[in-house]
Amino acid sequence: CSYNLLSEADLQTVVKAVDVVIIPRLKVLNSGVFYLAKSFDKIVIGPKLGNLSEHLNKRNDLYYTPNSSKSLTKRMFESMRARSKEEDKFNNTELYKNQQLKVALDLSKLYLKV
């Protein structure tokens, strides 16, 4: 199995398309994924480890207990409820509809490349 790095543009397309970013690491080496997700205003679910948990607490994101699938599952449901409330305020605007269309088109192009 071989993996290719995503271009910066493709990575942005993927991050724009998601509602929540989960950091699945049990050993946190850096917080780059966290800051990438926050730069796109995404909810982050990360392990309660090291300084990552401090960042999650400061920004009302969610943390889970490492090695606990129950904890992660609970946080995933919480994030869906939080995201749903956010979207209710914004969904009917023209800006939202245009953004969704652009993200969908960008994702389609990315899938065709892969």
Number of C-alpha atoms within 10 A of each C-alpha: 2 3 5 6 7 11 9 8 10 17 13 16 20 14 18 21 15 13 16 19 19 19 17 14 12 13 10 15 9 11 12 9 14 20 14 15 20 15 10 13 13 19 23 24 23 27 24 18 16 12 11 18 17 12 17 19 12 8 11 10 18 21 24 23 15 16 12 10 11 11 14 21 12 11 21 20 11 14 20 14 12 12 15 13 11 11 12 9 9 12 13 10 9 9 10 13 12 11 13 14 11 15 18 15 12 18 17 12 13 16 9 7 8 6
